[in-house]
Amino acid sequence: MTSLPASTEKRLGLVIDLDICVGCQACVTNCKEWNTGGHSAPLTDLAPYGAKVDGVWFNRVHGFEVGEGKKSRTVHFPRSCLHCEAPDCVTVCPTGASYKRSADGIVLVDHDKCIGCKLCSWACPYGAREYDPDAGVMKKCTLCIDRIYNEHLESHDRVPACVATCPSRARHFGDFADPLSNVSKLVLDRGGYDLMPEIGYKPTNKYLPPRPRRTDAREVGAERAYLEPDIDLANPLLRWVNQLLSR
Amino acid sequence: MHPAFSVIFFTTASGLGYGMLALLGLMGPAGALPIERWFGVTAFGLSLAAISLGLLASTFHLGHPERAWRAVAQWRSSWLAREGVMAIATYVPAGLFALGWVVLETSGGAWGGLGVLAAICAGLTVAATSLIYRSLKTIHQWHNGFTMPAYLLLGLGTGALALQALLHLFGEPRAAVAAVALGAGLAGWAVKWAYWRFIDESRARSTAETATGLKGGRVRLLDPPHTQDNFLLKEMGYRVARNHSRRLRLIAQFAGFALPLALTVAALTLPTLPAAMAAVLAALSGGLGVVVERWLFFAEARHAVTLFYGASTV
């Protein structure tokens, strides 16, 4: 059924902290590693050793530059399915293959019903869906449903592969329907925001903005005297004395 | 957006077929067309063949064409499913109406009612096709008020040109059909002209800044996530060069509107044989023009996902 549930019991999703993501691509790699053997297996690679490498991935890390000159900064930006509350990728599906679960809000594809028309990928502004030309069906992030509910794993491992592997702890998994959950608190404390809110899909995943940048030594507490010495160093004699005394 | 051949062929062929069917269904019962067996066989044959070949072609780009029957299931939410339902439903009144015309050589009474019903269904099917594109919030060049009128008028226009050519070949030209071809052609041209102005002068609300939510100035892609094109860039990243799009717009306007309109006027005044040749040429030129127009409809569409891949606006 491609009609959306009015509400979901849980709203499982991710918080991605753009302040501390270092762009190491570990989440990208572990996502591929886990999911190529999981619910959506295989994540087909086309010509993996050829000149035009292509394949299905659920998670991509982009590098952006914001602003100009001294004030500019580099931001590593992981992008995957946001498991939106009101996504058209589900409602445009003509077969019922694309669906949103009423229990936890996860958006999934039933690969046995998908006809491979690709319309859902057209409806997604976030590029969350990647078509597998080898299997002839659409594939997408499952929020690792085969990990988060997997009783064969230790409880601390029951998180999505991208979260489990992140070395800088820039990714957090939890239930946004619970105001006391780790993810809800992070969003409240750090001003977590939606991507492309104007589209109106109400993404579940939230991004935490980079913290204000400290651009010079004074902002980390350097002494004024150290930064602006009182001695007139233009005078060669005084400069020589200063160097002598500074040893 | 990548202009897939099967979708371009589907929308132009089925548009022509449904346009022609609508005219047969409305003008036949009104007594404006020859209710004659062999004209009926040819006209319905051409119209239903264009529709059916178009629908068949639309399954070619599917990953699993053998599952195409599933595509009607979600008519409650999906315009693609609604289009499928309407396409199938249209065959019922269209088939019965054609039967009355061809076998009984009648389009009066209840048979005429079936014709009107077939015309309504044809219009709804083309409207559903256009709403598949119109409803996508991710593509500014589709998500606007021009998409549905363009699909309806271009389908009606090419259908009228095909019907006009057929009438000339049967030696039974009708000024009313020529009038529809002229009216739909002029209106279609006006809509496309206004559409091209609109997409040249406006952009989606989404930008690289709203896509990333980053504050502090202009957002530029510094380091793409992969070195080769992936599915997203192949499917959604297609963009036609600006100078090509200018030229193709001129070709679409000349072949799709200017030439068929001029030839239709000429066919009204010329003697029988040259008039028939002009009408056939008008139909072929109109069809070609709409293929170019449809190719541009896809190639000029900029998808929001490209904002993550270097586009600053879409």
Interface residues (C-beta under 8 A of the other chain):
Chain A: M1 T2 S3 L4 L18 G23 V28 K52 V53 D54 G55 V56 W57 R60 V61 H62 G63 F64 E65 V66 G67 E68 K71 S72 R73 T74 V75 F77 R79 D88 V90 T91 V92 C93 P94 T95 G96 A97 K113 C114 I115 G116 C117 K118 L119 S121 W122 A123 C124 P125 Y126 G127 E130 Y131 D132 P133 A135 G136 V137 M138 Y193 D194 L195 M196 P197 E198 I199 G200 Y207 P209 P210
Chain B: M1 H61 L62 G63 H64 P65 R67 A68 R70 A71 V72 A73 Q74 R76 S77 S78 W79 L80 A81 G84 I132 S135 L136 K137 T138 I139 R205 S206 A208 T210 A211 T212 G213 L214 K215 G216 G217 R218 V219 R220 L221 L222 D223 P224 P225 H226 T227 Q228 D229 N230 F231 L232 E235 M236 H303 A304 V305 L307 F308 Y309
